[in-house]
Amino acid sequence: LSFPKKLWQLVESNEFKTIWWGHCGNCIVIDEEMFKVEVLGRTGPQKIFETESMKSFIRQLNLYGFTKMQWDFQRSASLPEFLAEEDAFSAHRKLLLYHNPNFKRYSPHLLVNCKRR
């Protein structure tokens, strides 16, 4: 699978608690420190991405057209997103937000437009 497809499956999965959809499905939110352990720390057949480095993972995001967003403190409309954001803020976790116009929650057909630069 390509990087965008793997990322899509990761965000859509209920298995992972360190990456989720934010802002009505228009961006992804990553809990950086825990993501390193939960996702990038996997080895063997459980390994998802080729890298174990957060820096390399972010480089991949950038190569596929994702841009980092600033947190604007508008709360999400859906309860699960709101609760996830509340939990993250209360734990003072470092949250990263990334946006790509071709990577949206309810539009998996746009993934074909996520091409490596």
MARBA-312358 format. One record per atom (N, C-alpha, C): x, y, z; residue number from 1; atom name; residue in one letter. Coordinates in nm, 4 decimals, always signed. Layout:
MARBA-312358
R        px        py        pz  seq  atom  type
R         X         Y         Z  NUM    CA     a
...
end
This chain:
MARBA-312358
R        px        py        pz  seq  atom  type
R   +0.0834   -0.1200   +0.0000    1     N     l
R   +0.0000   +0.0000   +0.0000    1    CA     l
R   +0.0869   +0.1250   +0.0000    1     C     l
R   +0.0353   +0.2296   -0.0632    2     N     s
R   +0.1075   +0.3572   -0.0660    2    CA     s
R   +0.0976   +0.4239   +0.0706    2     C     s
R   +0.1844   +0.5204   +0.0948    3     N     f
R   +0.1842   +0.5941   +0.2216    3    CA     f
R   +0.0466   +0.6541   +0.2523    3     C     f
R   -0.0176   +0.7253   +0.1567    4     N     p
R   -0.1491   +0.7819   +0.1880    4    CA     p
R   -0.2542   +0.6765   +0.2237    4     C     p
R   -0.2500   +0.5619   +0.1571    5     N     k
R   -0.3482   +0.4566   +0.1871    5    CA     k
R   -0.3242   +0.3959   +0.3249    5     C     k
R   -0.1971   +0.3756   +0.3596    6     N     k
R   -0.1648   +0.3258   +0.4940    6    CA     k
R   -0.2116   +0.4251   +0.6001    6     C     k
R   -0.1848   +0.5532   +0.5735    7     N     l
R   -0.2232   +0.6586   +0.6673    7    CA     l
R   -0.3749   +0.6628   +0.6836    7     C     l
R   -0.4451   +0.6498   +0.5721    8     N     w
R   -0.5930   +0.6494   +0.5736    8    CA     w
R   -0.6438   +0.5357   +0.6626    8     C     w
R   -0.5905   +0.4159   +0.6420    9     N     q
R   -0.6336   +0.3004   +0.7206    9    CA     q
R   -0.6053   +0.3211   +0.8693    9     C     q
R   -0.4920   +0.3832   +0.8969   10     N     l
R   -0.4529   +0.4106   +1.0346   10    CA     l
R   -0.5525   +0.5042   +1.1024   10     C     l
R   -0.5854   +0.6144   +1.0344   11     N     v
R   -0.6759   +0.7143   +1.0915   11    CA     v
R   -0.8173   +0.6578   +1.1052   11     C     v
R   -0.8593   +0.5778   +1.0100   12     N     e
R   -0.9936   +0.5193   +1.0114   12    CA     e
R   -1.0073   +0.4070   +1.1143   12     C     e
R   -0.8969   +0.3464   +1.1523   13     N     s
R   -0.8996   +0.2327   +1.2439   13    CA     s
R   -0.9330   +0.2755   +1.3864   13     C     s
R   -1.0076   +0.1923   +1.4548   14     N     n
R   -1.0359   +0.2163   +1.5967   14    CA     n
R   -0.9250   +0.1607   +1.6850   14     C     n
R   -0.8295   +0.0936   +1.6234   15     N     e
R   -0.7207   +0.0293   +1.6974   15    CA     e
R   -0.6207   +0.1306   +1.7530   15     C     e
R   -0.6047   +0.2434   +1.6840   16     N     f
R   -0.5013   +0.3396   +1.7218   16    CA     f
R   -0.5612   +0.4620   +1.7895   16     C     f
R   -0.5030   +0.4982   +1.9033   17     N     k
R   -0.5550   +0.6098   +1.9826   17    CA     k
R   -0.4690   +0.7351   +1.9695   17     C     k
R   -0.3620   +0.7290   +1.8889   18     N     t
R   -0.2685   +0.8408   +1.8823   18    CA     t
R   -0.2811   +0.9221   +1.7538   18     C     t
R   -0.3763   +0.8847   +1.6696   19     N     i
R   -0.4013   +0.9598   +1.5460   19    CA     i
R   -0.5514   +0.9533   +1.5200   19     C     i
R   -0.6088   +1.0702   +1.4866   20     N     w
R   -0.7522   +1.0751   +1.4629   20    CA     w
R   -0.7850   +1.1912   +1.3695   20     C     w
R   -0.9101   +1.1880   +1.3221   21     N     w
R   -0.9584   +1.2957   +1.2362   21    CA     w
R   -0.9911   +1.4162   +1.3217   21     C     w
R   -0.9573   +1.5352   +1.2729   22     N     g
R   -0.9941   +1.6588   +1.3411   22    CA     g
R   -1.0714   +1.7471   +1.2465   22     C     g
R   -1.1257   +1.8555   +1.2982   23     N     h
R   -1.1949   +1.9563   +1.2173   23    CA     h
R   -1.2863   +1.8961   +1.1112   23     C     h
R   -1.3846   +1.8215   +1.1544   24     N     c
R   -1.4856   +1.7643   +1.0642   24    CA     c
R   -1.4254   +1.6752   +0.9559   24     C     c
R   -1.3125   +1.6135   +0.9845   25     N     g
R   -1.2525   +1.5218   +0.8890   25    CA     g
R   -1.1671   +1.5881   +0.7833   25     C     g
R   -1.1319   +1.7146   +0.8023   26     N     n
R   -1.0500   +1.7861   +0.7040   26    CA     n
R   -0.9014   +1.7855   +0.7368   26     C     n
R   -0.8646   +1.7307   +0.8506   27     N     c
R   -0.7232   +1.7220   +0.8861   27    CA     c
R   -0.7041   +1.6016   +0.9790   27     C     c
R   -0.5779   +1.5675   +1.0035   28     N     i
R   -0.5486   +1.4615   +1.0989   28    CA     i
R   -0.4770   +1.5232   +1.2184   28     C     i
R   -0.5002   +1.4630   +1.3342   29     N     v
R   -0.4366   +1.5067   +1.4580   29    CA     v
R   -0.3506   +1.3906   +1.5063   29     C     v
R   -0.2261   +1.4209   +1.5394   30     N     i
R   -0.1322   +1.3179   +1.5842   30    CA     i
R   -0.0795   +1.3560   +1.7218   30     C     i
R   -0.0922   +1.2638   +1.8167   31     N     d
R   -0.0327   +1.2809   +1.9495   31    CA     d
R   +0.1116   +1.2331   +1.9348   31     C     d
R   +0.2033   +1.3270   +1.9137   32     N     e
R   +0.3387   +1.2956   +1.8695   32    CA     e
R   +0.4120   +1.1920   +1.9555   32     C     e
R   +0.4222   +1.2150   +2.0846   33     N     e
R   +0.5024   +1.1255   +2.1694   33    CA     e
R   +0.4468   +0.9837   +2.1726   33     C     e
R   +0.3156   +0.9713   +2.1857   34     N     m
R   +0.2545   +0.8387   +2.1921   34    CA     m
R   +0.2509   +0.7705   +2.0556   34     C     m
R   +0.2408   +0.8491   +1.9477   35     N     f
R   +0.2415   +0.7957   +1.8118   35    CA     f
R   +0.3745   +0.7252   +1.7843   35     C     f
R   +0.4834   +0.7836   +1.8352   36     N     k
R   +0.6161   +0.7232   +1.8181   36    CA     k
R   +0.6181   +0.5823   +1.8760   36     C     k
R   +0.5498   +0.5625   +1.9874   37     N     v
R   +0.5470   +0.4321   +2.0534   37    CA     v
R   +0.4451   +0.3390   +1.9872   37     C     v
R   +0.3210   +0.3875   +1.9756   38     N     e
R   +0.2108   +0.3031   +1.9283   38    CA     e
R   +0.2229   +0.2624   +1.7817   38     C     e
R   +0.2682   +0.3526   +1.6966   39     N     v
R   +0.2705   +0.3259   +1.5523   39    CA     v
R   +0.4125   +0.3045   +1.5004   39     C     v
R   +0.4993   +0.4026   +1.5216   40     N     l
R   +0.6340   +0.3937   +1.4658   40    CA     l
R   +0.7212   +0.2921   +1.5389   40     C     l
R   +0.6846   +0.2586   +1.6611   41     N     g
R   +0.7630   +0.1633   +1.7397   41    CA     g
R   +0.7351   +0.0179   +1.7067   41     C     g
R   +0.6402   -0.0080   +1.6195   42     N     r
R   +0.6067   -0.1472   +1.5832   42    CA     r
R   +0.7184   -0.2100   +1.5012   42     C     r
R   +0.7378   -0.3387   +1.5227   43     N     t
R   +0.8414   -0.4112   +1.4486   43    CA     t
R   +0.7837   -0.5387   +1.3887   43     C     t
R   +0.8619   -0.6013   +1.3049   44     N     g
R   +0.8215   -0.7288   +1.2448   44    CA     g
R   +0.6966   -0.7150   +1.1609   44     C     g
R   +0.6093   -0.8177   +1.1657   45     N     p
R   +0.4887   -0.8159   +1.0826   45    CA     p
R   +0.3896   -0.7056   +1.1241   45     C     p
R   +0.4060   -0.6532   +1.2460   46     N     q
R   +0.3172   -0.5470   +1.2948   46    CA     q
R   +0.3560   -0.4086   +1.2422   46     C     q
R   +0.4746   -0.3982   +1.1826   47     N     k
R   +0.5272   -0.2702   +1.1353   47    CA     k
R   +0.4354   -0.2119   +1.0276   47     C     k
R   +0.4071   -0.0815   +1.0377   48     N     i
R   +0.3157   -0.0168   +0.9440   48    CA     i
R   +0.3922   +0.0645   +0.8400   48     C     i
R   +0.4814   +0.1506   +0.8870   49     N     f
R   +0.5595   +0.2363   +0.7977   49    CA     f
R   +0.7039   +0.1891   +0.7967   49     C     f
R   +0.7770   +0.2295   +0.6943   50     N     e
R   +0.9165   +0.1877   +0.6789   50    CA     e
R   +1.0083   +0.2486   +0.7844   50     C     e
R   +0.9641   +0.3577   +0.8468   51     N     t
R   +1.0499   +0.4299   +0.9395   51    CA     t
R   +1.0065   +0.4146   +1.0848   51     C     t
R   +1.1005   +0.4360   +1.1748   52     N     e
R   +1.0708   +0.4414   +1.3180   52    CA     e
R   +1.0900   +0.5843   +1.3674   52     C     e
R   +1.1297   +0.6739   +1.2768   53     N     s
R   +1.1631   +0.8115   +1.3117   53    CA     s
R   +1.0463   +0.9059   +1.2834   53     C     s
R   +1.0124   +0.9888   +1.3815   54     N     m
R   +0.9058   +1.0866   +1.3628   54    CA     m
R   +0.9458   +1.1874   +1.2550   54     C     m
R   +1.0714   +1.2247   +1.2533   55     N     k
R   +1.1215   +1.3200   +1.1535   55    CA     k
R   +1.0993   +1.2652   +1.0119   55     C     k
R   +1.1295   +1.1375   +0.9898   56     N     s
R   +1.1098   +1.0755   +0.8581   56    CA     s
R   +0.9616   +1.0625   +0.8240   56     C     s
R   +0.8792   +1.0324   +0.9246   57     N     f
R   +0.7352   +1.0219   +0.9022   57    CA     f
R   +0.6800   +1.1579   +0.8573   57     C     f
R   +0.7220   +1.2648   +0.9240   58     N     i
R   +0.6766   +1.3990   +0.8884   58    CA     i
R   +0.7283   +1.4376   +0.7497   58     C     i
R   +0.8496   +1.3949   +0.7157   59     N     r
R   +0.9029   +1.4193   +0.5822   59    CA     r
R   +0.8118   +1.3534   +0.4776   59     C     r
R   +0.7650   +1.2317   +0.5065   60     N     q
R   +0.6720   +1.1640   +0.4154   60    CA     q
R   +0.5420   +1.2433   +0.4013   60     C     q
R   +0.4893   +1.2919   +0.5138   61     N     l
R   +0.3677   +1.3740   +0.5070   61    CA     l
R   +0.3900   +1.4917   +0.4124   61     C     l
R   +0.5030   +1.5597   +0.4305   62     N     n
R   +0.5337   +1.6762   +0.3467   62    CA     n
R   +0.5500   +1.6386   +0.1993   62     C     n
R   +0.6150   +1.5260   +0.1727   63     N     l
R   +0.6338   +1.4810   +0.0343   63    CA     l
R   +0.5010   +1.4521   -0.0352   63     C     l
R   +0.4001   +1.4128   +0.0428   64     N     y
R   +0.2687   +1.3829   -0.0142   64    CA     y
R   +0.1733   +1.5020   -0.0061   64     C     y
R   +0.2284   +1.6211   +0.0196   65     N     g
R   +0.1472   +1.7419   +0.0122   65    CA     g
R   +0.0733   +1.7813   +0.1382   65     C     g
R   +0.1050   +1.7199   +0.2509   66     N     f
R   +0.0422   +1.7595   +0.3768   66    CA     f
R   +0.1116   +1.8848   +0.4294   66     C     f
R   +0.0340   +1.9743   +0.4862   67     N     t
R   +0.0906   +2.0937   +0.5476   67    CA     t
R   +0.0515   +2.0984   +0.6945   67     C     t
R   +0.1430   +2.1461   +0.7763   68     N     k
R   +0.1180   +2.1564   +0.9196   68    CA     k
R   +0.0243   +2.2739   +0.9445   68     C     k
R   -0.0693   +2.2539   +1.0338   69     N     m
R   -0.1649   +2.3587   +1.0686   69    CA     m
R   -0.1411   +2.4020   +1.2121   69     C     m
R   -0.1794   +2.5250   +1.2419   70     N     q
R   -0.1759   +2.5725   +1.3794   70    CA     q
R   -0.3077   +2.5346   +1.4457   70     C     q
R   -0.3011   +2.5015   +1.5737   71     N     w
R   -0.4215   +2.4678   +1.6481   71    CA     w
R   -0.4996   +2.5960   +1.6694   71     C     w
R   -0.6273   +2.5994   +1.6308   72     N     d
R   -0.7032   +2.7239   +1.6428   72    CA     d
R   -0.8010   +2.7239   +1.7598   72     C     d
R   -0.8006   +2.6197   +1.8389   73     N     f
R   -0.8805   +2.6087   +1.9606   73    CA     f
R   -1.0309   +2.6105   +1.9387   73     C     f
R   -1.0747   +2.5933   +1.8142   74     N     q
R   -1.2165   +2.5716   +1.7929   74    CA     q
R   -1.2425   +2.4259   +1.8257   74     C     q
R   -1.3420   +2.4024   +1.9017   75     N     r
R   -1.3721   +2.2648   +1.9409   75    CA     r
R   -1.4476   +2.1923   +1.8302   75     C     r
R   -1.4217   +2.0651   +1.8203   76     N     s
R   -1.4894   +1.9826   +1.7201   76    CA     s
R   -1.6357   +1.9648   +1.7580   76     C     s
R   -1.7171   +1.9482   +1.6561   77     N     a
R   -1.8602   +1.9352   +1.6777   77    CA     a
R   -1.8982   +1.7978   +1.7320   77     C     a
R   -1.8264   +1.6939   +1.6905   78     N     s
R   -1.8665   +1.5596   +1.7323   78    CA     s
R   -1.8109   +1.5274   +1.8704   78     C     s
R   -1.8878   +1.4544   +1.9466   79     N     l
R   -1.8496   +1.4215   +2.0838   79    CA     l
R   -1.7180   +1.3446   +2.0932   79     C     l
R   -1.6963   +1.2387   +2.0120   80     N     p
R   -1.5688   +1.1664   +2.0244   80    CA     p
R   -1.4478   +1.2560   +1.9985   80     C     p
R   -1.4573   +1.3427   +1.8967   81     N     e
R   -1.3452   +1.4332   +1.8672   81    CA     e
R   -1.3251   +1.5301   +1.9829   81     C     e
R   -1.4350   +1.5832   +2.0356   82     N     f
R   -1.4271   +1.6783   +2.1462   82    CA     f
R   -1.3603   +1.6128   +2.2668   82     C     f
R   -1.4009   +1.4915   +2.2984   83     N     l
R   -1.3436   +1.4209   +2.4136   83    CA     l
R   -1.1965   +1.3893   +2.3925   83     C     l
R   -1.1598   +1.3502   +2.2708   84     N     a
R   -1.0194   +1.3215   +2.2404   84    CA     a
R   -0.9357   +1.4478   +2.2571   84     C     a
R   -0.9890   +1.5605   +2.2099   85     N     e
R   -0.9168   +1.6868   +2.2221   85    CA     e
R   -0.9042   +1.7271   +2.3687   85     C     e
R   -1.0129   +1.7100   +2.4447   86     N     e
R   -1.0104   +1.7434   +2.5873   86    CA     e
R   -0.9057   +1.6595   +2.6602   86     C     e
R   -0.9044   +1.5296   +2.6329   87     N     d
R   -0.8065   +1.4402   +2.6956   87    CA     d
R   -0.6648   +1.4844   +2.6622   87     C     d
R   -0.6429   +1.5191   +2.5383   88     N     a
R   -0.5094   +1.5587   +2.4938   88    CA     a
R   -0.4648   +1.6878   +2.5619   88     C     a
R   -0.5555   +1.7844   +2.5702   89     N     f
R   -0.5186   +1.9110   +2.6341   89    CA     f
R   -0.4927   +1.8919   +2.7825   89     C     f
R   -0.5746   +1.8087   +2.8457   90     N     s
R   -0.5576   +1.7901   +2.9897   90    CA     s
R   -0.4262   +1.7204   +3.0207   90     C     s
R   -0.3766   +1.6415   +2.9268   91     N     a
R   -0.2503   +1.5708   +2.9488   91    CA     a
R   -0.1304   +1.6526   +2.8976   91     C     a
R   -0.1560   +1.7724   +2.8447   92     N     h
R   -0.0506   +1.8593   +2.7899   92    CA     h
R   +0.0328   +1.7875   +2.6848   92     C     h
R   -0.0330   +1.7123   +2.6016   93     N     r
R   +0.0377   +1.6391   +2.4981   93    CA     r
R   +0.0668   +1.7301   +2.3807   93     C     r
R   +0.1708   +1.6947   +2.3057   94     N     k
R   +0.2051   +1.7715   +2.1866   94    CA     k
R   +0.1263   +1.7155   +2.0691   94     C     k
R   +0.0300   +1.7944   +2.0234   95     N     l
R   -0.0545   +1.7518   +1.9131   95    CA     l
R   -0.0096   +1.8195   +1.7844   95     C     l
R   +0.0015   +1.7395   +1.6793   96     N     l
R   +0.0379   +1.7907   +1.5475   96    CA     l
R   -0.0849   +1.7805   +1.4583   96     C     l
R   -0.1136   +1.8858   +1.3847   97     N     l
R   -0.2263   +1.8861   +1.2912   97    CA     l
R   -0.1721   +1.8989   +1.1501   97     C     l
R   -0.2182   +1.8106   +1.0619   98     N     y
R   -0.1758   +1.8142   +0.9217   98    CA     y
R   -0.2968   +1.8084   +0.8312   98     C     y
R   -0.2883   +1.8863   +0.7241   99     N     h
R   -0.3987   +1.8967   +0.6283   99    CA     h
R   -0.3483   +1.8683   +0.4867   99     C     h
R   -0.4317   +1.8017   +0.4100  100     N     n
R   -0.4081   +1.7817   +0.2677  100    CA     n
R   -0.5463   +1.7870   +0.2031  100     C     n
R   -0.5659   +1.8724   +0.1008  101     N     p
R   -0.6982   +1.8840   +0.0396  101    CA     p
R   -0.7492   +1.7530   -0.0216  101     C     p
R   -0.6593   +1.6576   -0.0462  102     N     n
R   -0.6993   +1.5282   -0.1026  102    CA     n
R   -0.7048   +1.4168   +0.0016  102     C     n
R   -0.7043   +1.4546   +0.1285  103     N     f
R   -0.7083   +1.3556   +0.2365  103    CA     f
R   -0.8176   +1.3988   +0.3331  103     C     f
R   -0.9395   +1.3525   +0.3052  104     N     k
R   -1.0555   +1.3922   +0.3856  104    CA     k
R   -1.1318   +1.2685   +0.4293  104     C     k
R   -1.1872   +1.2781   +0.5481  105     N     r
R   -1.2513   +1.1630   +0.6111  105    CA     r
R   -1.3547   +1.0922   +0.5227  105     C     r
R   -1.4444   +1.1653   +0.4648  106     N     y
R   -1.5534   +1.1000   +0.3914  106    CA     y
R   -1.5299   +1.0981   +0.2414  106     C     y
R   -1.4051   +1.1140   +0.2002  107     N     s
R   -1.3739   +1.1177   +0.0571  107    CA     s
R   -1.2539   +1.0304   +0.0209  107     C     s
R   -1.2626   +0.8996   +0.0459  108     N     p
R   -1.1480   +0.8127   +0.0158  108    CA     p
R   -1.1119   +0.8116   -0.1333  108     C     p
R   -1.2076   +0.8471   -0.2198  109     N     h
R   -1.1802   +0.8516   -0.3641  109    CA     h
R   -1.0750   +0.9570   -0.3994  109     C     h
R   -1.0512   +1.0550   -0.3122  110     N     l
R   -0.9514   +1.1593   -0.3380  110    CA     l
R   -0.8079   +1.1098   -0.3180  110     C     l
R   -0.7917   +0.9946   -0.2537  111     N     l
R   -0.6577   +0.9424   -0.2266  111    CA     l
R   -0.5737   +0.9251   -0.3533  111     C     l
R   -0.6372   +0.8985   -0.4650  112     N     v
R   -0.5620   +0.8825   -0.5904  112    CA     v
R   -0.4883   +1.0104   -0.6281  112     C     v
R   -0.5333   +1.1241   -0.5743  113     N     n
R   -0.4690   +1.2528   -0.6029  113    CA     n
R   -0.3529   +1.2825   -0.5070  113     C     n
R   -0.3354   +1.1999   -0.4049  114     N     c
R   -0.2233   +1.2173   -0.3105  114    CA     c
R   -0.0993   +1.1529   -0.3715  114     C     c
R   -0.0258   +1.2339   -0.4428  115     N     k
R   +0.0934   +1.1822   -0.5111  115    CA     k
R   +0.2187   +1.2385   -0.4463  115     C     k
R   +0.3232   +1.1576   -0.4494  116     N     r
R   +0.4524   +1.2004   -0.3947  116    CA     r
R   +0.5115   +1.3074   -0.4849  116     C     r
R   +0.5634   +1.4127   -0.4237  117     N     r
R   +0.6239   +1.5232   -0.5016  117    CA     r
R   +0.7560   +1.4817   -0.5584  117     C     r
end
